[in-house]
Amino acid sequence: MSTGPSAMRRGVLVLGMHRSGTSALTRVLSLHGPALPADLLAGRADNPRGFFESAGMVALDDRMLAALGRAWDDPRPLPPDAPAVLAGFAGDAAALLRDQVPEGADFILKDPRACRLLPAWLPALAAVGARPFAVIAVRNPLEVAASLTERDRMAKRDALRLWLAHVVAAERDTRAIDRVVVHYDDLLRDWRGVVADAGLAVRGAQAAATEAFLAGTLRHHGRTTDALLRDAGVPAVVKRAYAELRRAPGEEGLDAPVFDAAEGSIFLRG
């Protein structure tokens, strides 16, 4: 029996900024294969259908951010020693996985905070015998900012910086693993294609459940790409990063220099 990477179970990481449709994406993918953690958070008024994320993972991610002097809504770059600090949490992350995901089965994890914490989560996946597969979820940053302003009264500039910090970190730290980019609009338009792009087979018995889940009022704060490009309040570095992410689902790969430049930009670091 093969013991190479292809024989390992998959740990699917849904990585995306808060309010980017990661909950809907995680639920759709979980209906067609990978198991969800056992300790799911309950829904809330701002996400009544559920977050589909592990309560333990969220708590651990908050601990990691606190150890770095940050919080989920802090757009400042992580300190230079972040990789070493986060590596020290890999054992805790692996222990959580052993407790909360089925042994030997493919599984799916989602918490937007994890975009910036992959130096802990990637070693944890290896420790439990899982091959990582990243699904980078992207949504128009104007829509994300509008949602965060409504829910948290977050200033537009801070929301855009937070969006950029999440996508830059997720892109940078997944370059060495298999990954795919999924746009929220594409999930709502063609969920079957998204499932296939994630390397999963559509389960016919779950098609009706998927359609029912996606039906209704999951689309809010709609903004077009043209609106983003015309908005003088959106820095060029955000526009370039979004354009690259929006291009990716239709073409092969991501252009790493776009994100390297974003990581060093005054807007993100200032």
N, C-alpha and C positions, 0 to 999 in steps of 0.2 A: 504493500500500500504506500502511496506517495506521502512523503512528509515535507514536501516543499511548500512554498508560499501558497500555491494554488489549492493545496489541501487544507489550509487553515480556515477556520471560520472567520467571517468578516465582522468587524466592528464599524458600523456606518456612523460617521460623525456628521450631523447636520450643523453646519457652521454659518451663522449669519447674524447681522446686527439685529438688535431688539426691534420689534414691530415690522419685520421683513417677511412675514409669512412662514417663519420657521415651524410654528406649531402645526399649521395646515399641512406643510410639506412632510413633517415627521409622521403625522397620522396617516397620510396617504401611503407613504413608503411602508409603514408598519403593517398596513392592511395586505401588503403583497410580499411578505416574507419576514424581515428581521423582527425579533421580539423587542418589545418595550421593556424598560426596567419595571420592577415590581412596585416601587414606591413612588408612583406618579403623583405629582401635585394636582390638587383639585382646581377646577376652573374658578375664575373670578369674574367680576362685572366687566372688566376690560377684555376678558378672553373666556366667555362662558362655555365654549366648547372644549376647553381644556388646553393645557400647555404641552402635554405629552413629554414632560421632562421629569427626571428623577429628583425628588426632594433632597435626597442625600447629595446628589451631584451639585445642586444649586447651593446648598449649605457649604460644601467643600470649596466650591469656586469662590464664594464670598470670603471664606477663610484665606484662600490664596491671595485674593485681591487685598484683603486687610493686611496680610503679611508684607505686601508691597507698598503699603500706604495709599491704596486706591479703593474705589468702590465701583459698582457697576456703571454708574452714571458719570464717572470722572473721565473726561476725554484726554487727559494728559498722558503722554507716553509712559510706559512702565520704566522703572529705573534700570540702569545698566546691568545690575546683578540679577535681574528678573529670571533669566534662564536657570541660573544655579539655584535660586530660591525655589522656583517651581519644580525643579527636578527632585527637590527634597520632599515634595508632596506625592510623588509617583506611587510610593507604597500605599499611602492612604487611598489614592484613586483606584489602585488595583484591588485593594480590600473591598472597596465599595462595589466594584464590578462583580467580584466573587459572590457578594451577598445579594445583588439585585438583578443580575441577568442570568438566564438559564445556562447551565454548564454545557459547553460543547455546541451551542446554537449560535447562529448569526444574531446580532442584536443591533439596536440603533440608539444613539445617544444624542440629546439635544439640550443645549443651554447656550444662549448667546454669549455669555461670559467666557465660554470655552474657546472662542475665537482667539483670545489673548493669552490663553493658558495651556496651549498645546505642548509645551515642554514638560508638563506633568502628565497629560492624558495620553500622548503617543507611547511613552514607555509603559504606562499602565496597560494599554491594549496588548503590547508585546508580552507583558508579564502574565496575562491570562490567555495567551495563545490565540490572539485575534489579529488579523491583518487589517490595518486601517483603510477605510475608503471615505474620502471627504466629499460631502455634497455642500458646495458653497452656495448659500441662498442669497439672492440679491433682489432688492426692490429699489425703485426710484428714491433717491435720498430726500427729495422734497416731500414725498409721501411719508417717509419715516419721520422726518422733522415735524410735519403737521400732526402726526399721531402722538409724538412725544410732547409736543406743545399742548395738545388737548388733554392728555392723560397726566402729565407730570409738570406742566408749565415750564418745560425746558426751553431755553432760548434757542432760536433757529441756528445760530452760529455754533452753540455747544452741541446741538444734535448732529449737525453736519460734521463736526470734528469727531464726535463719538462714532458716527457711521464710518468715517474714513479710518479711524484707529482700528475698528473691528475688521474691515475688509482687507486692510494692509497686513495685519497680523495673520489673518486666516490664509491669505494668499502666500505670504512668505513662508509660513511654517508647514504648508502642505505641498511644497514643490517636489519633495522626494517621495510622495506617496500617490496612489491612484486617486483621481478626483474628477469632479464634474461641476459645472456651474449651472444653477437653475434659477431662472427669473420667476418672480411671483406671477407675473402676467401669463407666462407659459404654463405654469401649473394649472391655472384656472382655465386656460384655453385648450390644453392638450395634456391631461394628467397621464394618459397612457404613454405618451412619448417621454415624459419625465421619468416614469417608472422604468421604462426600457433604458434610458440614458444612465440610470443608477445601477444598471446591471441586474435588474430584477425582471421576472416574468409576471405579466399581469395575471392575477388569479381571477378567472371568470366569475367564481362564486362571490368575490368581493367587489365586483364592478358596481353593483347597485348601491352597496354601502358607501363606496367611494363617491359616487355621484351624489348621493344624499348628503354626505358630509360636506362636499364642496358647494352644494346649492345654498342659496340664501344670501346673507349680507356679510360675506367675508371681504368684500372690496369696499374700502373707505379711502378718502383723501386722494382720489385719483388725480395723477399728474402725468403729463406726457413728457417724453424725452425732449421735445422741442421747448416745452415750458421750462425745463431744467436748464437747457442751453441758453435760453434768453434771459434767465434770471440773473441780474447783476449782483444779487446778494449771495450767489453760490460761487465760491472760489474756483478758479480754473482747474486746480488740482483735483477737486472733487468731481468736476465734470469729466476730466480725463479718465479718472479711475472708474467712474460709472460707465463711460462709453466702452472701455475695455471689457468690463464685466458683462455689459449688455451684448457685446459682439461675441463673446466666448461661446454661448450655447450653440451658435450657428457655425462656428469655425473651430479649428483645432488649437487648443492651448491658450495660455495667457501670456501677455508680453510682460515679463518680470521687470524690466526697467521702468515701466510706468509706475509700478508699486514701490520700487526702490526710490524713485524720485519723490513720490508722495510721502514716504516715510521720513525723508529728510527735509520736507517742505516747512517753511516758516509757519504756515497755517496749522499744521498738525502739531508742531513742536513749540509753537509760540504761546 
